[in-house]
Amino acid sequence: MPKPRDDDMLSPRDVVRITGLSLSTIKRMFNDGRFPKPLHLSPRRFGWPAGRVKDWLRTLQDQSRSTRQ
């Protein structure tokens, strides 16, 4: 599957696949402020801009690298 463009909207299923985290972990993390908050697309639907998720993953990788040095 091709990588999403930064302006693509990701469904919860997409975010689970990309991050490797469970949906309950993602929800807990955005409630704690440790993961980007989703955008409400309709009353029962939400999603994340792919750019926000990619930035979050990059930050996580950078933090991981800096702690190993």
N, CA, C and O atoms as a Tripos MOL2 file, in Angstrom:
@<TRIPOS>MOLECULE
protein
  276   275    69     0     0
PROTEIN
NO_CHARGES

@<TRIPOS>ATOM
      1 N           0.8490   -1.1880    0.0000 N.3       1 MET1
      2 CA          0.0000    0.0000    0.0000 C.3       1 MET1
      3 C           0.8870    1.2410    0.0000 C.2       1 MET1
      4 O           1.8510    1.3020    0.7630 O.2       1 MET1
      5 N           0.5810    2.2310   -0.8400 N.am      2 PRO2
      6 CA          1.4120    3.4400   -0.8920 C.3       2 PRO2
      7 C           1.2870    4.2620    0.3860 C.2       2 PRO2
      8 O           0.2690    4.2230    1.0770 O.2       2 PRO2
      9 N           2.3530    5.0080    0.6790 N.am      3 LYS3
     10 CA          2.3130    5.8720    1.8580 C.3       3 LYS3
     11 C           1.3260    7.0060    1.6180 C.2       3 LYS3
     12 O           1.2480    7.5330    0.5080 O.2       3 LYS3
     13 N           0.5750    7.3840    2.6420 N.am      4 PRO4
     14 CA         -0.3980    8.4730    2.4640 C.3       4 PRO4
     15 C           0.3000    9.8250    2.3240 C.2       4 PRO4
     16 O           1.3680   10.0570    2.8890 O.2       4 PRO4
     17 N          -0.3320   10.7040    1.5590 N.am      5 ARG5
     18 CA          0.1590   12.0890    1.4540 C.3       5 ARG5
     19 C          -0.1800   12.8020    2.7570 C.2       5 ARG5
     20 O          -1.0930   12.3920    3.4740 O.2       5 ARG5
     21 N           0.5480   13.8630    3.0630 N.am      6 ASP6
     22 CA          0.3520   14.5820    4.3240 C.3       6 ASP6
     23 C          -1.0720   15.1020    4.5010 C.2       6 ASP6
     24 O          -1.5580   15.1940    5.6280 O.2       6 ASP6
     25 N          -1.7420   15.4420    3.4090 N.am      7 ASP7
     26 CA         -3.0910   16.0040    3.5350 C.3       7 ASP7
     27 C          -4.1900   14.9380    3.4670 C.2       7 ASP7
     28 O          -5.3720   15.2760    3.5290 O.2       7 ASP7
     29 N          -3.8230   13.6630    3.3420 N.am      8 ASP8
     30 CA         -4.8130   12.5830    3.3930 C.3       8 ASP8
     31 C          -5.3610   12.4660    4.8080 C.2       8 ASP8
     32 O          -4.6480   12.7020    5.7830 O.2       8 ASP8
     33 N          -6.6340   12.0990    4.9090 N.am      9 MET9
     34 CA         -7.2360   11.8340    6.2160 C.3       9 MET9
     35 C          -7.1300   10.3400    6.4950 C.2       9 MET9
     36 O          -7.4600    9.5110    5.6460 O.2       9 MET9
     37 N          -6.6700   10.0120    7.6860 N.am     10 LEU10
     38 CA         -6.5100    8.6180    8.0810 C.3      10 LEU10
     39 C          -7.6420    8.2030    9.0120 C.2      10 LEU10
     40 O          -8.0000    8.9240    9.9430 O.2      10 LEU10
     41 N          -8.1850    7.0470    8.7450 N.am     11 SER11
     42 CA         -9.2070    6.4920    9.6210 C.3      11 SER11
     43 C          -8.5140    5.8820   10.8430 C.2      11 SER11
     44 O          -7.3010    5.6710   10.8240 O.2      11 SER11
     45 N          -9.2670    5.6020   11.8900 N.am     12 PRO12
     46 CA         -8.6560    4.9230   13.0380 C.3      12 PRO12
     47 C          -7.9550    3.6210   12.6250 C.2      12 PRO12
     48 O          -6.8800    3.3050   13.1360 O.2      12 PRO12
     49 N          -8.5570    2.8780   11.7140 N.am     13 ARG13
     50 CA         -7.9400    1.6240   11.2410 C.3      13 ARG13
     51 C          -6.5900    1.8950   10.5760 C.2      13 ARG13
     52 O          -5.6360    1.1450   10.7770 O.2      13 ARG13
     53 N          -6.5100    2.9750    9.7770 N.am     14 ASP14
     54 CA         -5.2440    3.3430    9.1310 C.3      14 ASP14
     55 C          -4.1810    3.6860   10.1730 C.2      14 ASP14
     56 O          -3.0290    3.2680   10.0550 O.2      14 ASP14
     57 N          -4.5740    4.4490   11.1930 N.am     15 VAL15
     58 CA         -3.6200    4.8660   12.2290 C.3      15 VAL15
     59 C          -3.1190    3.6500   13.0050 C.2      15 VAL15
     60 O          -1.9370    3.5770   13.3430 O.2      15 VAL15
     61 N          -3.9960    2.7070   13.2880 N.am     16 VAL16
     62 CA         -3.5880    1.4710   13.9690 C.3      16 VAL16
     63 C          -2.5610    0.7370   13.1110 C.2      16 VAL16
     64 O          -1.5440    0.2710   13.6240 O.2      16 VAL16
     65 N          -2.8210    0.6330   11.8130 N.am     17 ARG17
     66 CA         -1.9090   -0.0700   10.9070 C.3      17 ARG17
     67 C          -0.5560    0.6310   10.8070 C.2      17 ARG17
     68 O           0.4870   -0.0230   10.8350 O.2      17 ARG17
     69 N          -0.5700    1.9520   10.6900 N.am     18 ILE18
     70 CA          0.6680    2.7090   10.5050 C.3      18 ILE18
     71 C           1.5120    2.7360   11.7740 C.2      18 ILE18
     72 O           2.7340    2.6040   11.7080 O.2      18 ILE18
     73 N           0.8680    2.9070   12.9340 N.am     19 THR19
     74 CA          1.6230    3.0490   14.1820 C.3      19 THR19
     75 C           1.9330    1.7280   14.8590 C.2      19 THR19
     76 O           2.9100    1.6270   15.6010 O.2      19 THR19
     77 N           1.1140    0.7150   14.6140 N.am     20 GLY20
     78 CA          1.2840   -0.5510   15.3100 C.3      20 GLY20
     79 C           0.6900   -0.5440   16.7120 C.2      20 GLY20
     80 O           0.8880   -1.4870   17.4790 O.2      20 GLY20
     81 N          -0.0360    0.5130   17.0460 N.am     21 LEU21
     82 CA         -0.6810    0.6230   18.3550 C.3      21 LEU21
     83 C          -2.1330    0.1920   18.2370 C.2      21 LEU21
     84 O          -2.7230    0.2640   17.1590 O.2      21 LEU21
     85 N          -2.7020   -0.2530   19.3360 N.am     22 SER22
     86 CA         -4.1200   -0.5900   19.3250 C.3      22 SER22
     87 C          -4.9430    0.6970   19.3870 C.2      22 SER22
     88 O          -4.4450    1.7420   19.8070 O.2      22 SER22
     89 N          -6.1850    0.6120   18.9730 N.am     23 LEU23
     90 CA         -7.0470    1.7880   19.0060 C.3      23 LEU23
     91 C          -7.2530    2.2790   20.4370 C.2      23 LEU23
     92 O          -7.3070    3.4870   20.6690 O.2      23 LEU23
     93 N          -7.3680    1.3750   21.3890 N.am     24 SER24
     94 CA         -7.5510    1.8040   22.7790 C.3      24 SER24
     95 C          -6.3050    2.5400   23.2820 C.2      24 SER24
     96 O          -6.4260    3.5010   24.0420 O.2      24 SER24
     97 N          -5.1260    2.1100   22.8730 N.am     25 THR25
     98 CA         -3.8890    2.8100   23.2610 C.3      25 THR25
     99 C          -3.8350    4.1830   22.6210 C.2      25 THR25
    100 O          -3.4560    5.1550   23.2730 O.2      25 THR25
    101 N          -4.2060    4.2750   21.3620 N.am     26 ILE26
    102 CA         -4.2200    5.5710   20.6720 C.3      26 ILE26
    103 C          -5.1830    6.5220   21.3660 C.2      26 ILE26
    104 O          -4.8430    7.6820   21.5970 O.2      26 ILE26
    105 N          -6.3860    6.0480   21.7020 N.am     27 LYS27
    106 CA         -7.3660    6.8980   22.3920 C.3      27 LYS27
    107 C          -6.8350    7.3620   23.7410 C.2      27 LYS27
    108 O          -6.9780    8.5320   24.0950 O.2      27 LYS27
    109 N          -6.2260    6.4550   24.4930 N.am     28 ARG28
    110 CA         -5.6630    6.8170   25.7940 C.3      28 ARG28
    111 C          -4.5630    7.8600   25.6200 C.2      28 ARG28
    112 O          -4.4790    8.8140   26.3930 O.2      28 ARG28
    113 N          -3.7170    7.6740   24.5990 N.am     29 MET29
    114 CA         -2.6140    8.6050   24.3780 C.3      29 MET29
    115 C          -3.1060    9.9860   23.9450 C.2      29 MET29
    116 O          -2.5480   10.9890   24.3900 O.2      29 MET29
    117 N          -4.1360   10.0740   23.0860 N.am     30 PHE30
    118 CA         -4.5810   11.4230   22.7270 C.3      30 PHE30
    119 C          -5.3550   12.0540   23.8610 C.2      30 PHE30
    120 O          -5.3740   13.2810   23.9640 O.2      30 PHE30
    121 N          -5.9940   11.2770   24.7170 N.am     31 ASN31
    122 CA         -6.6350   11.8480   25.9110 C.3      31 ASN31
    123 C          -5.5970   12.3870   26.8860 C.2      31 ASN31
    124 O          -5.8480   13.3730   27.5780 O.2      31 ASN31
    125 N          -4.4220   11.7390   26.9430 N.am     32 ASP32
    126 CA         -3.3170   12.1830   27.8070 C.3      32 ASP32
    127 C          -2.4630   13.2680   27.1690 C.2      32 ASP32
    128 O          -1.5700   13.8080   27.8220 O.2      32 ASP32
    129 N          -2.7180   13.6000   25.8990 N.am     33 GLY33
    130 CA         -1.9340   14.6030   25.2060 C.3      33 GLY33
    131 C          -0.6440   14.0560   24.6010 C.2      33 GLY33
    132 O           0.2400   14.8320   24.2360 O.2      33 GLY33
    133 N          -0.5230   12.7460   24.4910 N.am     34 ARG34
    134 CA          0.6950   12.1420   23.9490 C.3      34 ARG34
    135 C           0.5550   11.7260   22.4900 C.2      34 ARG34
    136 O           1.4980   11.1840   21.9130 O.2      34 ARG34
    137 N          -0.5920   11.9660   21.8870 N.am     35 PHE35
    138 CA         -0.8420   11.6210   20.4920 C.3      35 PHE35
    139 C          -1.7260   12.7160   19.9190 C.2      35 PHE35
    140 O          -2.5710   13.2550   20.6330 O.2      35 PHE35
    141 N          -1.5530   13.0590   18.6420 N.am     36 PRO36
    142 CA         -2.3850   14.1320   18.0650 C.3      36 PRO36
    143 C          -3.8780   13.8260   18.1820 C.2      36 PRO36
    144 O          -4.3150   12.6910   17.9900 O.2      36 PRO36
    145 N          -4.6310   14.8460   18.4940 N.am     37 LYS37
    146 CA         -6.0830   14.6780   18.5930 C.3      37 LYS37
    147 C          -6.6600   14.5270   17.1880 C.2      37 LYS37
    148 O          -6.1890   15.1570   16.2410 O.2      37 LYS37
    149 N          -7.6740   13.6910   17.0670 N.am     38 PRO38
    150 CA         -8.3100   13.5340   15.7500 C.3      38 PRO38
    151 C          -9.2290   14.7080   15.4450 C.2      38 PRO38
    152 O          -9.6120   15.4690   16.3330 O.2      38 PRO38
    153 N          -9.5640   14.8340   14.1950 N.am     39 LEU39
    154 CA        -10.5430   15.8290   13.7610 C.3      39 LEU39
    155 C         -11.8930   15.1320   13.6280 C.2      39 LEU39
    156 O         -11.9730   13.9980   13.1550 O.2      39 LEU39
    157 N         -12.9400   15.8130   14.0440 N.am     40 HIS40
    158 CA        -14.2860   15.2590   13.8850 C.3      40 HIS40
    159 C         -14.7500   15.5590   12.4700 C.2      40 HIS40
    160 O         -14.8920   16.7180   12.0810 O.2      40 HIS40
    161 N         -14.9830   14.5120   11.7150 N.am     41 LEU41
    162 CA        -15.3870   14.6470   10.3190 C.3      41 LEU41
    163 C         -16.9010   14.6810   10.1760 C.2      41 LEU41
    164 O         -17.4330   15.2580    9.2270 O.2      41 LEU41
    165 N         -17.5810   14.0660   11.1160 N.am     42 SER42
    166 CA        -19.0420   14.0780   11.1960 C.3      42 SER42
    167 C         -19.3710   13.6890   12.6390 C.2      42 SER42
    168 O         -18.4580   13.3700   13.4010 O.2      42 SER42
    169 N         -20.6260   13.7050   13.0300 N.am     43 PRO43
    170 CA        -20.9320   13.3830   14.4310 C.3      43 PRO43
    171 C         -20.4060   12.0230   14.9050 C.2      43 PRO43
    172 O         -20.1000   11.8610   16.0860 O.2      43 PRO43
    173 N         -20.2980   11.0530   14.0050 N.am     44 ARG44
    174 CA        -19.8630    9.7210   14.4280 C.3      44 ARG44
    175 C         -18.5490    9.2800   13.7820 C.2      44 ARG44
    176 O         -18.1630    8.1170   13.8970 O.2      44 ARG44
    177 N         -17.8700   10.1910   13.1100 N.am     45 ARG45
    178 CA        -16.6600    9.8140   12.3790 C.3      45 ARG45
    179 C         -15.5340   10.7880   12.6930 C.2      45 ARG45
    180 O         -15.7440   11.9990   12.7520 O.2      45 ARG45
    181 N         -14.3340   10.2440   12.8930 N.am     46 PHE46
    182 CA        -13.1730   11.0920   13.1350 C.3      46 PHE46
    183 C         -11.9780   10.5170   12.4000 C.2      46 PHE46
    184 O         -11.9710    9.3510   12.0060 O.2      46 PHE46
    185 N         -10.9620   11.3610   12.2210 N.am     47 GLY47
    186 CA         -9.7670   10.9250   11.5180 C.3      47 GLY47
    187 C          -8.6170   11.8730   11.7970 C.2      47 GLY47
    188 O          -8.7970   12.9270   12.4060 O.2      47 GLY47
    189 N          -7.4560   11.4940   11.3520 N.am     48 TRP48
    190 CA         -6.2380   12.2710   11.5550 C.3      48 TRP48
    191 C          -5.6430   12.6610   10.2130 C.2      48 TRP48
    192 O          -5.6120   11.8410    9.2950 O.2      48 TRP48
    193 N          -5.1670   13.9040   10.0770 N.am     49 PRO49
    194 CA         -4.3850   14.2380    8.8910 C.3      49 PRO49
    195 C          -3.0950   13.4030    8.9170 C.2      49 PRO49
    196 O          -2.4200   13.3310    9.9440 O.2      49 PRO49
    197 N          -2.7640   12.7870    7.8040 N.am     50 ALA50
    198 CA         -1.5870   11.9070    7.7480 C.3      50 ALA50
    199 C          -0.3190   12.6460    8.1630 C.2      50 ALA50
    200 O           0.5640   12.0510    8.7800 O.2      50 ALA50
    201 N          -0.2160   13.9270    7.8350 N.am     51 GLY51
    202 CA          0.9720   14.6980    8.1950 C.3      51 GLY51
    203 C           1.1980   14.7590    9.6930 C.2      51 GLY51
    204 O           2.3390   14.7010   10.1510 O.2      51 GLY51
    205 N           0.1190   14.8760   10.4650 N.am     52 ARG52
    206 CA          0.2480   14.9170   11.9300 C.3      52 ARG52
    207 C           0.7650   13.5900   12.4750 C.2      52 ARG52
    208 O           1.6120   13.5610   13.3680 O.2      52 ARG52
    209 N           0.2430   12.4910   11.9250 N.am     53 VAL53
    210 CA          0.6730   11.1660   12.3940 C.3      53 VAL53
    211 C           2.1290   10.9320   11.9970 C.2      53 VAL53
    212 O           2.9120   10.4140   12.7930 O.2      53 VAL53
    213 N           2.4950   11.3100   10.7730 N.am     54 LYS54
    214 CA          3.8900   11.1550   10.3250 C.3      54 LYS54
    215 C           4.8340   11.9840   11.2040 C.2      54 LYS54
    216 O           5.9000   11.5070   11.5940 O.2      54 LYS54
    217 N           4.4410   13.2220   11.5120 N.am     55 ASP55
    218 CA          5.2690   14.0700   12.3820 C.3      55 ASP55
    219 C           5.4230   13.4450   13.7630 C.2      55 ASP55
    220 O           6.5130   13.4660   14.3360 O.2      55 ASP55
    221 N           4.3420   12.8910   14.2980 N.am     56 TRP56
    222 CA          4.3910   12.2470   15.6080 C.3      56 TRP56
    223 C           5.3520   11.0620   15.5740 C.2      56 TRP56
    224 O           6.1500   10.8870   16.4950 O.2      56 TRP56
    225 N           5.2830   10.2470   14.5200 N.am     57 LEU57
    226 CA          6.1890    9.0980   14.3970 C.3      57 LEU57
    227 C           7.6370    9.5480   14.2900 C.2      57 LEU57
    228 O           8.5230    8.9490   14.9000 O.2      57 LEU57
    229 N           7.8870   10.6210   13.5040 N.am     58 ARG58
    230 CA          9.2570   11.1520   13.3790 C.3      58 ARG58
    231 C           9.7780   11.6320   14.7270 C.2      58 ARG58
    232 O          10.9250   11.3570   15.0810 O.2      58 ARG58
    233 N           8.9550   12.3400   15.4760 N.am     59 THR59
    234 CA          9.3500   12.8290   16.8000 C.3      59 THR59
    235 C           9.6800   11.6640   17.7180 C.2      59 THR59
    236 O          10.6690   11.7070   18.4500 O.2      59 THR59
    237 N           8.8650   10.6350   17.6820 N.am     60 LEU60
    238 CA          9.0990    9.4430   18.4970 C.3      60 LEU60
    239 C          10.4270    8.7830   18.1270 C.2      60 LEU60
    240 O          11.1810    8.3710   19.0090 O.2      60 LEU60
    241 N          10.7150    8.6830   16.8280 N.am     61 GLN61
    242 CA         11.9720    8.0960   16.3710 C.3      61 GLN61
    243 C          13.1600    8.9540   16.7910 C.2      61 GLN61
    244 O          14.1900    8.4300   17.2160 O.2      61 GLN61
    245 N          13.0170   10.2740   16.6710 N.am     62 ASP62
    246 CA         14.1020   11.1810   17.0770 C.3      62 ASP62
    247 C          14.3840   11.0650   18.5690 C.2      62 ASP62
    248 O          15.5420   11.0560   18.9860 O.2      62 ASP62
    249 N          13.3210   10.9760   19.3760 N.am     63 GLN63
    250 CA         13.4900   10.8270   20.8160 C.3      63 GLN63
    251 C          14.1800    9.5070   21.1370 C.2      63 GLN63
    252 O          15.0300    9.4420   22.0240 O.2      63 GLN63
    253 N          13.8150    8.4690   20.4190 N.am     64 SER64
    254 CA         14.4140    7.1560   20.6280 C.3      64 SER64
    255 C          15.9100    7.1850   20.2980 C.2      64 SER64
    256 O          16.7280    6.6190   21.0230 O.2      64 SER64
    257 N          16.2490    7.8500   19.1960 N.am     65 ARG65
    258 CA         17.6640    7.9640   18.8130 C.3      65 ARG65
    259 C          18.4660    8.7570   19.8290 C.2      65 ARG65
    260 O          19.5970    8.3940   20.1550 O.2      65 ARG65
    261 N          17.8800    9.8460   20.3340 N.am     66 SER66
    262 CA         18.6170   10.7030   21.2570 C.3      66 SER66
    263 C          18.8500   10.0200   22.6080 C.2      66 SER66
    264 O          19.8390   10.3060   23.2820 O.2      66 SER66
    265 N          17.9520    9.1240   23.0030 N.am     67 THR67
    266 CA         18.1640    8.4390   24.2780 C.3      67 THR67
    267 C          19.1840    7.3120   24.1650 C.2      67 THR67
    268 O          19.7520    6.8860   25.1700 O.2      67 THR67
    269 N          19.4200    6.8250   22.9400 N.am     68 ARG68
    270 CA         20.4050    5.7460   22.7450 C.3      68 ARG68
    271 C          21.8140    6.2830   22.6530 C.2      68 ARG68
    272 O          22.7700    5.5200   22.7930 O.2      68 ARG68
    273 N          21.9720    7.5670   22.4250 N.am     69 GLN69
    274 CA         23.3230    8.1400   22.2520 C.3      69 GLN69
    275 C          23.9390    8.5210   23.5670 C.2      69 GLN69
    276 O          25.0660    9.0140   23.6010 O.2      69 GLN69
@<TRIPOS>BOND
     1     1     2 1
     2     2     3 1
     3     3     4 2
     4     3     5 am
     5     5     6 1
     6     6     7 1
     7     7     8 2
     8     7     9 am
     9     9    10 1
    10    10    11 1
    11    11    12 2
    12    11    13 am
    13    13    14 1
    14    14    15 1
    15    15    16 2
    16    15    17 am
    17    17    18 1
    18    18    19 1
    19    19    20 2
    20    19    21 am
    21    21    22 1
    22    22    23 1
    23    23    24 2
    24    23    25 am
    25    25    26 1
    26    26    27 1
    27    27    28 2
    28    27    29 am
    29    29    30 1
    30    30    31 1
    31    31    32 2
    32    31    33 am
    33    33    34 1
    34    34    35 1
    35    35    36 2
    36    35    37 am
    37    37    38 1
    38    38    39 1
    39    39    40 2
    40    39    41 am
    41    41    42 1
    42    42    43 1
    43    43    44 2
    44    43    45 am
    45    45    46 1
    46    46    47 1
    47    47    48 2
    48    47    49 am
    49    49    50 1
    50    50    51 1
    51    51    52 2
    52    51    53 am
    53    53    54 1
    54    54    55 1
    55    55    56 2
    56    55    57 am
    57    57    58 1
    58    58    59 1
    59    59    60 2
    60    59    61 am
    61    61    62 1
    62    62    63 1
    63    63    64 2
    64    63    65 am
    65    65    66 1
    66    66    67 1
    67    67    68 2
    68    67    69 am
    69    69    70 1
    70    70    71 1
    71    71    72 2
    72    71    73 am
    73    73    74 1
    74    74    75 1
    75    75    76 2
    76    75    77 am
    77    77    78 1
    78    78    79 1
    79    79    80 2
    80    79    81 am
    81    81    82 1
    82    82    83 1
    83    83    84 2
    84    83    85 am
    85    85    86 1
    86    86    87 1
    87    87    88 2
    88    87    89 am
    89    89    90 1
    90    90    91 1
    91    91    92 2
    92    91    93 am
    93    93    94 1
    94    94    95 1
    95    95    96 2
    96    95    97 am
    97    97    98 1
    98    98    99 1
    99    99   100 2
   100    99   101 am
   101   101   102 1
   102   102   103 1
   103   103   104 2
   104   103   105 am
   105   105   106 1
   106   106   107 1
   107   107   108 2
   108   107   109 am
   109   109   110 1
   110   110   111 1
   111   111   112 2
   112   111   113 am
   113   113   114 1
   114   114   115 1
   115   115   116 2
   116   115   117 am
   117   117   118 1
   118   118   119 1
   119   119   120 2
   120   119   121 am
   121   121   122 1
   122   122   123 1
   123   123   124 2
   124   123   125 am
   125   125   126 1
   126   126   127 1
   127   127   128 2
   128   127   129 am
   129   129   130 1
   130   130   131 1
   131   131   132 2
   132   131   133 am
   133   133   134 1
   134   134   135 1
   135   135   136 2
   136   135   137 am
   137   137   138 1
   138   138   139 1
   139   139   140 2
   140   139   141 am
   141   141   142 1
   142   142   143 1
   143   143   144 2
   144   143   145 am
   145   145   146 1
   146   146   147 1
   147   147   148 2
   148   147   149 am
   149   149   150 1
   150   150   151 1
   151   151   152 2
   152   151   153 am
   153   153   154 1
   154   154   155 1
   155   155   156 2
   156   155   157 am
   157   157   158 1
   158   158   159 1
   159   159   160 2
   160   159   161 am
   161   161   162 1
   162   162   163 1
   163   163   164 2
   164   163   165 am
   165   165   166 1
   166   166   167 1
   167   167   168 2
   168   167   169 am
   169   169   170 1
   170   170   171 1
   171   171   172 2
   172   171   173 am
   173   173   174 1
   174   174   175 1
   175   175   176 2
   176   175   177 am
   177   177   178 1
   178   178   179 1
   179   179   180 2
   180   179   181 am
   181   181   182 1
   182   182   183 1
   183   183   184 2
   184   183   185 am
   185   185   186 1
   186   186   187 1
   187   187   188 2
   188   187   189 am
   189   189   190 1
   190   190   191 1
   191   191   192 2
   192   191   193 am
   193   193   194 1
   194   194   195 1
   195   195   196 2
   196   195   197 am
   197   197   198 1
   198   198   199 1
   199   199   200 2
   200   199   201 am
   201   201   202 1
   202   202   203 1
   203   203   204 2
   204   203   205 am
   205   205   206 1
   206   206   207 1
   207   207   208 2
   208   207   209 am
   209   209   210 1
   210   210   211 1
   211   211   212 2
   212   211   213 am
   213   213   214 1
   214   214   215 1
   215   215   216 2
   216   215   217 am
   217   217   218 1
   218   218   219 1
   219   219   220 2
   220   219   221 am
   221   221   222 1
   222   222   223 1
   223   223   224 2
   224   223   225 am
   225   225   226 1
   226   226   227 1
   227   227   228 2
   228   227   229 am
   229   229   230 1
   230   230   231 1
   231   231   232 2
   232   231   233 am
   233   233   234 1
   234   234   235 1
   235   235   236 2
   236   235   237 am
   237   237   238 1
   238   238   239 1
   239   239   240 2
   240   239   241 am
   241   241   242 1
   242   242   243 1
   243   243   244 2
   244   243   245 am
   245   245   246 1
   246   246   247 1
   247   247   248 2
   248   247   249 am
   249   249   250 1
   250   250   251 1
   251   251   252 2
   252   251   253 am
   253   253   254 1
   254   254   255 1
   255   255   256 2
   256   255   257 am
   257   257   258 1
   258   258   259 1
   259   259   260 2
   260   259   261 am
   261   261   262 1
   262   262   263 1
   263   263   264 2
   264   263   265 am
   265   265   266 1
   266   266   267 1
   267   267   268 2
   268   267   269 am
   269   269   270 1
   270   270   271 1
   271   271   272 2
   272   271   273 am
   273   273   274 1
   274   274   275 1
   275   275   276 2
@<TRIPOS>SUBSTRUCTURE
     1 MET1         2 RESIDUE 1 A MET
     2 PRO2         6 RESIDUE 1 A PRO
     3 LYS3        10 RESIDUE 1 A LYS
     4 PRO4        14 RESIDUE 1 A PRO
     5 ARG5        18 RESIDUE 1 A ARG
     6 ASP6        22 RESIDUE 1 A ASP
     7 ASP7        26 RESIDUE 1 A ASP
     8 ASP8        30 RESIDUE 1 A ASP
     9 MET9        34 RESIDUE 1 A MET
    10 LEU10       38 RESIDUE 1 A LEU
    11 SER11       42 RESIDUE 1 A SER
    12 PRO12       46 RESIDUE 1 A PRO
    13 ARG13       50 RESIDUE 1 A ARG
    14 ASP14       54 RESIDUE 1 A ASP
    15 VAL15       58 RESIDUE 1 A VAL
    16 VAL16       62 RESIDUE 1 A VAL
    17 ARG17       66 RESIDUE 1 A ARG
    18 ILE18       70 RESIDUE 1 A ILE
    19 THR19       74 RESIDUE 1 A THR
    20 GLY20       78 RESIDUE 1 A GLY
    21 LEU21       82 RESIDUE 1 A LEU
    22 SER22       86 RESIDUE 1 A SER
    23 LEU23       90 RESIDUE 1 A LEU
    24 SER24       94 RESIDUE 1 A SER
    25 THR25       98 RESIDUE 1 A THR
    26 ILE26      102 RESIDUE 1 A ILE
    27 LYS27      106 RESIDUE 1 A LYS
    28 ARG28      110 RESIDUE 1 A ARG
    29 MET29      114 RESIDUE 1 A MET
    30 PHE30      118 RESIDUE 1 A PHE
    31 ASN31      122 RESIDUE 1 A ASN
    32 ASP32      126 RESIDUE 1 A ASP
    33 GLY33      130 RESIDUE 1 A GLY
    34 ARG34      134 RESIDUE 1 A ARG
    35 PHE35      138 RESIDUE 1 A PHE
    36 PRO36      142 RESIDUE 1 A PRO
    37 LYS37      146 RESIDUE 1 A LYS
    38 PRO38      150 RESIDUE 1 A PRO
    39 LEU39      154 RESIDUE 1 A LEU
    40 HIS40      158 RESIDUE 1 A HIS
    41 LEU41      162 RESIDUE 1 A LEU
    42 SER42      166 RESIDUE 1 A SER
    43 PRO43      170 RESIDUE 1 A PRO
    44 ARG44      174 RESIDUE 1 A ARG
    45 ARG45      178 RESIDUE 1 A ARG
    46 PHE46      182 RESIDUE 1 A PHE
    47 GLY47      186 RESIDUE 1 A GLY
    48 TRP48      190 RESIDUE 1 A TRP
    49 PRO49      194 RESIDUE 1 A PRO
    50 ALA50      198 RESIDUE 1 A ALA
    51 GLY51      202 RESIDUE 1 A GLY
    52 ARG52      206 RESIDUE 1 A ARG
    53 VAL53      210 RESIDUE 1 A VAL
    54 LYS54      214 RESIDUE 1 A LYS
    55 ASP55      218 RESIDUE 1 A ASP
    56 TRP56      222 RESIDUE 1 A TRP
    57 LEU57      226 RESIDUE 1 A LEU
    58 ARG58      230 RESIDUE 1 A ARG
    59 THR59      234 RESIDUE 1 A THR
    60 LEU60      238 RESIDUE 1 A LEU
    61 GLN61      242 RESIDUE 1 A GLN
    62 ASP62      246 RESIDUE 1 A ASP
    63 GLN63      250 RESIDUE 1 A GLN
    64 SER64      254 RESIDUE 1 A SER
    65 ARG65      258 RESIDUE 1 A ARG
    66 SER66      262 RESIDUE 1 A SER
    67 THR67      266 RESIDUE 1 A THR
    68 ARG68      270 RESIDUE 1 A ARG
    69 GLN69      274 RESIDUE 1 A GLN
